[in-house]
Amino acid sequence: FCPISAGPFFTFPSKKKRQAVILLALPAPASSMRMENANSVQFRRLGDQEGAIQQSHHHPADDHMNDCKRYFKVVAPLIFVFVAVMLAISLVTLLFIKNDKGKDSDSSSGELPKILHQFSSVDFTNYCGNGYTVENNVITGLKAYKNKLYVTVPRWKRGVPSTLNVVAQTGGNESKLEPFPSCGWQAIGDPSALQYVQSMEIDPRGWMWIIDVGRLYIATPTPDNSSPPKIIIYDLNANQTVKSYAFPNEVAPYNSSFLNDIVVDVDRNWAYISDANGPGGIIAYDFTRNLSRRFSGVSTRINPSLAFIIDSVNYGTQNFTTPSDGIALTPDGNELYYCALHSLDLFVVPTSALMNFSLTWQQISQEVVKVIEKDSPSDGLAMTSNGDLIYGGLTTSAVYRINRISSMQPPVSAEAYSNSVTMQWVDTFAFDDEEGSILWTTNQLFRYFTTPTNFVSSANNNYRIPMRIFSWKTGDRSYMFGK
């Protein structure tokens, strides 16, 4: 049979749906479109003696088949050329999709996130007399104050010259890190100096609340537990230490704790810190009384059945078994939100329960409420001045927002922005309160821990710039400016 008449049609792909559609049909010869009547096939009876029915020697269908032969002899080459062109366009289209730079998403200001700095590897303006192994250095923590960006480089492994730094632009697109406050603060093995800073917070007074893990090289078989975990409050305006406090072993165990992230209640002078090791935990620190306590429970633990699929690679359930990690405080300081990295569950606990040192862990657990199941496991959390919760999707390369999370309305998580190329492993959030911008770091930690030799190697087929600092002008300010 000759093909049914139709026309060719091609659609370019939707960036949102990531699919291309090709509908292709071929025109038929005109004779195939004629309606054959009942007499187009003629019959004649050959007498009653045999009662046989015989088809006519001249058959109109023969004309139809001759049309088809002429049609294919002339048109078939054109059809093959057309199909080849369509296949070539399809291939180019699929390559376009594969190399797409990510999808855009709406913002209230109409602007999209921009990259402030990017790092193919971490380098420093001064190695401070410490060793330097390029692939062991990765940027995690981030905070902004008075046009300066402060970042942390964990001493998970040896060869990290400076763990707390200021981002310094050294010309062109190259960004380097300058040790902060000085090289003297980076002395490895000196308990009074900074040993390993995972994160920090800067309050409106210009006080930087620095959490020092104390423990070194915890991502190696031979960690150094000789320095106790501590918190240092440093005045950025006066360039001097306000207070330093070493946590007791029962609050932050010297051989196992991992002080990960921190939020500050400025009005009450309390800080809350996540412990991201073992069963997890939340540490509450009273600046005024210089006292601390710990809470740990089911809500701080991991979900052992959760598998991580990132960049189309299944990393299973055993690679990122981090408990309580992200932490966020409401603007009024009354509620603390937290989640394990290896879980989708988001929890909230009244800070009044944590501040009451007479309550047991079990009693505090009775005050904990599960808020929502997130769209993706996440690392850091952030709270805006109007009570919106921000988190990053580790398996979706996205940033999400939950509006007015502490209101009476059911919380709804909505994707705000994503980019599968530039936003792999959204780590820590910060605010530029002067600009009204949300900041965050991305750092591909899944490659840092699973394929360390390829983390900063251009020989890796999947190589992309592993570390970036983003800024998104949304009009948001930090929770510390809310009421």
Disulfide bonds with the S-S distance in Angstrom:
Cys2-Cys68 1.64
Cys128-Cys183 2.06
